[in-house]
Amino acid sequence: MQVYRILIPTYEERAELICQFSYQRMYATFSSPVGKMVGIDNNNVHPFMAGSFPGSLNGDSGDMHCRIVAENREKYPMPEHKMWESMGPIATADMIKYTPEEDMVSDHQYLREECDYKFCNGTCAEYDAAGWFRPNGSAGGAAYFWPLFDSLIKSGRITEEDLDRAVRCVMEAAGKAQFGGFYAIDGVRSWLGVPPEIKDGRVMGGFLEVYLACQGVPVEVEAFNKEEVILRINRGALDQRMPKQSPAYGRSIWPSGKQWAGITGPISFWR
């Protein structure tokens, strides 16, 4: 998002572009043969649903107070507005339900016994934690931006050089900020259970292994000792059909990783 802010500084333009692109993306996903494989069957989408509407079945704002209301504008006409201004008002306000604070929960359905450890969406599609992990363990947010950047380059709104420069500036700074403070170092070492005498590339190597495992990215350990750490990472799985994603990851960890206090040995990854 920080790269996006640099490249498209005006909020209104930035919001409108991402809304248009997200709409097209959802429409294509749920209105094509590909959509049947990646979205329609998995979400138990009924035959009368089409276009971007089913996107509301698995979308959320990350806010526990948020409920999504999806309305058919042919049935519920509203005054014209820009796409990025779609956060209300809505036509069927009487249908909104509110949950009192004391009745709210913080754990997912597939972590709660009363839900039989299953998540159930608006069309009664059910998933357990294992079945829902892979599609959500990826860098989901990035999937909204890399394809958008490609479309902006094709339209001439930005250049590839602009994008690469912004990615480098943001990711290198982010890596140094994330691993620069002693509290971050101590936190990662404590989380990994690293003995105090180990102060080499194995610390970052272990962190990367855990992080990539959470994303479902295959990793082979070629070397893991105090002299060197070499991880062979499946680049295709890390890219997720977004070729610029792997270099962005690299810039956030290297060269900042070699400057991370507590790591003095060399570390390299994907070869």
Buried (B, 14 or more C-beta within 10 A) or exposed (E): EEBBEBBBEEEEEBBBBBBBBBBBBBBBBBBEEEBBEEBBEBBBBEEEBBBBBBBBBBEEEEEEEEEEEBBEEEEEEEEEEEEBEEEEEBBEEEEEEEEEEEEEEEEEBBEEEEBEBBBBBBEEBBBEBEEBEEBEEBBEEBBBBBBBBBBBBEEEBBEEEBBEBBBBBBBBBBBBEBBBEEEBBEEBBEEBEBEEEBBBBBBBBBBBBEEBEEBBBEBEEEBBEEEBBBBBBBEEBBBBEBEBBBBBBBBBBBEBBBEBEBBEBEBBBBE
